[in-house]
Amino acid sequence: MNEVTQSEGLQLPYLEMGSGFMIGLSVGYVVKKSFKLMLLLMGLAVIGVFILENQGIITLNETSLNQNVSLGVEAFKQFVLFLKERLAALKIAGGASAIAGFVVGLKMG
């Protein structure tokens, strides 16, 4: 009876690896698609601000703009690191496959 229990523990958790990969794939795909959408919206906002500045309606402080963009980039980097750490915490086999799925999802998105 003991031998059966020990041999069952040595099997690879295929179901966990598959579900971890799919979770990572979906998270990576959504992150990249949402990032692209965010870049599109930010680009449209920047074009709008430049048009308003050109018309003399507003004055643009370039130093403040550069700082805010840098803060936004850092916040996004922290968010991606949080997602990678969360996916890695799924379990040994599930975490490794989840990170692999995340990378594939980023490439696909």
MIVOBA-849030 format. One record per residue: residue number from 1; residue in three letters; x, y, z of N, C-alpha, C in turn. Coordinates in steps of 0.001 Angstrom, whole numbers, always signed. Layout:
BEGIN
- NUM;ala;X;Y;Z;X;Y;Z;X;Y;Z
...
This chain:
BEGIN
- 1;met;+826;-1187;+0;+0;+0;+0;+871;+1253;+0
- 2;asn;+1942;+1228;+768;+2857;+2362;+836;+3523;+2632;-500
- 3;glu;+3860;+1566;-1223;+4536;+1710;-2505;+3657;+2416;-3523
- 4;val;+2381;+2135;-3505;+1455;+2773;-4443;+1373;+4264;-4152
- 5;thr;+1310;+4635;-2887;+1228;+6047;-2513;+2488;+6794;-2929
- 6;gln;+3642;+6173;-2749;+4891;+6827;-3126;+4998;+6987;-4635
- 7;ser;+4588;+5981;-5405;+4689;+6093;-6858;+3699;+7122;-7394
- 8;glu;+2555;+7280;-6753;+1600;+8302;-7181;+2173;+9695;-6966
- 9;gly;+2965;+9872;-5947;+3569;+11166;-5670;+4634;+11547;-6672
- 10;leu;+5197;+10566;-7376;+6251;+10825;-8341;+5711;+11212;-9721
- 11;gln;+4440;+11019;-9963;+3871;+11353;-11264;+3816;+12871;-11445
- 12;leu;+3994;+13302;-12693;+3908;+14728;-12982;+2450;+15172;-12942
- 13;pro;+2196;+16306;-12371;+804;+16789;-12297;+379;+17410;-13631
- 14;tyr;+26;+16560;-14595;-302;+17044;-15937;-1477;+18010;-15941
- 15;leu;-2473;+17736;-15134;-3633;+18624;-15119;-3277;+20004;-14578
- 16;glu;-2429;+20047;-13570;-2013;+21334;-13022;-1153;+22102;-14020
- 17;met;-294;+21396;-14730;+559;+22062;-15714;-291;+22627;-16844
- 18;gly;-1292;+21894;-17293;-2148;+22369;-18375;-2996;+23559;-17958
- 19;ser;-3594;+23495;-16786;-4427;+24602;-16342;-3580;+25832;-16025
- 20;gly;-2386;+25628;-15479;-1501;+26768;-15209;-1081;+27457;-16488
- 21;phe;-773;+26650;-17519;-392;+27223;-18810;-1542;+28028;-19401
- 22;met;-2755;+27486;-19319;-3916;+28187;-19890;-4217;+29477;-19127
- 23;ile;-4068;+29450;-17818;-4271;+30667;-17019;-3227;+31706;-17399
- 24;gly;-1972;+31287;-17468;-900;+32205;-17852;-1091;+32750;-19252
- 25;leu;-1520;+31889;-20175;-1765;+32300;-21559;-2850;+33361;-21621
- 26;ser;-3942;+33136;-20911;-5042;+34101;-20954;-4656;+35421;-20282
- 27;val;-3933;+35355;-19189;-3510;+36591;-18515;-2532;+37370;-19393
- 28;gly;-1565;+36686;-19994;-607;+37355;-20870;-1278;+37987;-22073
- 29;tyr;-2230;+37278;-22666;-2948;+37783;-23831;-3749;+39042;-23478
- 30;val;-4468;+38979;-22352;-5281;+40122;-21927;-4401;+41314;-21561
- 31;val;-3268;+41062;-20908;-2368;+42154;-20538;-1859;+42873;-21785
- 32;lys;-1449;+42105;-22794;-920;+42745;-23998;-2008;+43492;-24757
- 33;lys;-3200;+42894;-24878;-4295;+43568;-25577;-4711;+44839;-24839
- 34;ser;-4794;+44777;-23510;-5177;+45961;-22745;-4087;+47028;-22819
- 35;phe;-2815;+46602;-22884;-1722;+47554;-23023;-1804;+48262;-24369
- 36;lys;-2110;+47516;-25426;-2257;+48126;-26747;-3413;+49129;-26756
- 37;leu;-4532;+48762;-26127;-5677;+49663;-26054;-5328;+50917;-25249
- 38;met;-4602;+50719;-24148;-4188;+51860;-23331;-3270;+52787;-24128
- 39;leu;-2338;+52223;-24909;-1455;+53043;-25731;-2234;+53817;-26791
- 40;leu;-3238;+53186;-27382;-4071;+53873;-28365;-4794;+55055;-27736
- 41;leu;-5404;+54830;-26586;-6130;+55909;-25908;-5196;+57030;-25457
- 42;met;-4009;+56646;-24957;-3049;+57667;-24548;-2544;+58453;-25751
- 43;gly;-2340;+57786;-26878;-1911;+58473;-28092;-2953;+59475;-28566
- 44;leu;-4222;+59068;-28526;-5292;+59989;-28916;-5366;+61179;-27957
- 45;ala;-5162;+60919;-26665;-5184;+62006;-25685;-4026;+62970;-25923
- 46;val;-2845;+62435;-26237;-1679;+63293;-26491;-1910;+64138;-27744
- 47;ile;-2480;+63530;-28776;-2783;+64300;-29989;-3772;+65416;-29670
- 48;gly;-4786;+65101;-28860;-5754;+66122;-28452;-5099;+67252;-27670
- 49;val;-4199;+66906;-26766;-3498;+67925;-25979;-2628;+68794;-26879
- 50;phe;-1946;+68176;-27848;-1112;+68952;-28763;-1951;+69889;-29630
- 51;ile;-3115;+69434;-30048;-4004;+70298;-30835;-4479;+71472;-29986
- 52;leu;-4865;+71201;-28739;-5312;+72287;-27849;-4178;+73265;-27566
- 53;glu;-2965;+72749;-27429;-1823;+73637;-27194;-1544;+74483;-28435
- 54;asn;-1650;+73876;-29599;-1410;+74597;-30841;-2436;+75717;-31043
- 55;gln;-3661;+75500;-30590;-4716;+76506;-30709;-4600;+77588;-29632
- 56;gly;-3718;+77388;-28667;-3520;+78371;-27605;-4513;+78243;-26465
- 57;ile;-5239;+77148;-26416;-6252;+76958;-25370;-5598;+76545;-24056
- 58;ile;-4561;+75724;-24123;-3848;+75284;-22922;-2351;+75487;-23122
- 59;thr;-1626;+75473;-21998;-160;+75519;-22025;+350;+74210;-21443
- 60;leu;+1300;+73592;-22129;+1797;+72282;-21741;+3119;+72413;-20988
- 61;asn;+3181;+71815;-19795;+4398;+71770;-19008;+5122;+70462;-19339
- 62;glu;+6176;+70524;-20150;+6843;+69323;-20640;+7546;+68540;-19536
- 63;thr;+8088;+69217;-18547;+8764;+68527;-17443;+7771;+67670;-16669
- 64;ser;+6618;+68226;-16362;+5583;+67486;-15646;+5062;+66327;-16489
- 65;leu;+4925;+66545;-17782;+4465;+65491;-18676;+5448;+64322;-18697
- 66;asn;+6746;+64618;-18781;+7767;+63570;-18769;+7752;+62783;-17465
- 67;gln;+7578;+63475;-16349;+7528;+62792;-15055;+6310;+61888;-14949
- 68;asn;+5167;+62362;-15423;+3951;+61561;-15350;+4036;+60325;-16249
- 69;val;+4630;+60466;-17419;+4803;+59315;-18297;+5745;+58304;-17657
- 70;ser;+6821;+58763;-17041;+7758;+57863;-16361;+7080;+57127;-15214
- 71;leu;+6249;+57822;-14458;+5509;+57177;-13370;+4545;+56124;-13907
- 72;gly;+3899;+56410;-15014;+2980;+55453;-15616;+3692;+54201;-16102
- 73;val;+4857;+54380;-16700;+5641;+53235;-17169;+6092;+52381;-15990
- 74;glu;+6540;+53006;-14928;+6965;+52260;-13736;+5798;+51505;-13101
- 75;ala;+4634;+52132;-13063;+3459;+51460;-12501;+3088;+50237;-13328
- 76;phe;+3180;+50341;-14651;+2870;+49200;-15505;+3889;+48081;-15307
- 77;lys;+5161;+48439;-15164;+6197;+47423;-14911;+5923;+46698;-13599
- 78;gln;+5539;+47428;-12571;+5226;+46810;-11286;+4029;+45873;-11401
- 79;phe;+3038;+46270;-12195;+1856;+45433;-12405;+2226;+44118;-13088
- 80;val;+3077;+44182;-14105;+3502;+42969;-14813;+4324;+42078;-13881
- 81;leu;+5193;+42664;-13070;+5960;+41868;-12103;+5044;+41193;-11089
- 82;phe;+4006;+41911;-10650;+3031;+41333;-9730;+2345;+40128;-10373
- 83;leu;+1955;+40264;-11631;+1301;+39150;-12318;+2228;+37949;-12451
- 84;lys;+3496;+38197;-12793;+4451;+37091;-12915;+4647;+36384;-11580
- 85;glu;+4765;+37148;-10496;+4945;+36544;-9173;+3716;+35749;-8771
- 86;arg;+2540;+36279;-9081;+1296;+35586;-8731;+1173;+34281;-9505
- 87;leu;+1542;+34317;-10789;+1481;+33096;-11589;+2515;+32075;-11123
- 88;ala;+3669;+32541;-10699;+4716;+31628;-10223;+4318;+30959;-8911
- 89;ala;+3427;+31561;-8154;+3030;+31023;-6860;+1960;+29936;-6971
- 90;leu;+1557;+29559;-8165;+488;+28577;-8325;+866;+27189;-7822
- 91;lys;+2056;+26814;-7800;+2674;+25566;-7341;+3867;+25375;-8241
- 92;ile;+4684;+24415;-7944;+5932;+24235;-8701;+5648;+24008;-10182
- 93;ala;+4949;+22940;-10536;+4709;+22624;-11944;+3739;+23618;-12562
- 94;gly;+2698;+23956;-11842;+1713;+24897;-12363;+2283;+26284;-12543
- 95;gly;+3166;+26692;-11640;+3769;+28024;-11735;+4704;+28150;-12913
- 96;ala;+5509;+27125;-13147;+6436;+27162;-14280;+5668;+27177;-15594
- 97;ser;+4631;+26369;-15691;+3853;+26360;-16928;+3022;+27632;-17054
- 98;ala;+2606;+28222;-15934;+1847;+29469;-15986;+2722;+30604;-16506
- 99;ile;+3968;+30635;-16084;+4882;+31675;-16586;+5153;+31447;-18073
- 100;ala;+5316;+30197;-18473;+5498;+29903;-19892;+4270;+30329;-20687
- 101;gly;+3089;+30049;-20161;+1853;+30466;-20816;+1723;+31975;-20887
- 102;phe;+2169;+32659;-19833;+2131;+34118;-19804;+2998;+34704;-20915
- 103;val;+4195;+34142;-21080;+5098;+34614;-22126;+4503;+34356;-23506
- 104;val;+3928;+33172;-23701;+3300;+32859;-24988;+2108;+33787;-25233
- 105;gly;+1330;+34065;-24191;+205;+34982;-24313;+640;+36386;-24692
- 106;leu;+1768;+36829;-24134;+2293;+38136;-24502;+2713;+38164;-25972
- 107;lys;+3294;+37074;-26429;+3716;+37000;-27833;+2498;+36968;-28762
- 108;met;+1460;+36267;-28363;+255;+36135;-29206;-543;+37422;-29265
- 109;gly;-629;+38116;-28137;-1471;+39307;-28042;-988;+40393;-28901
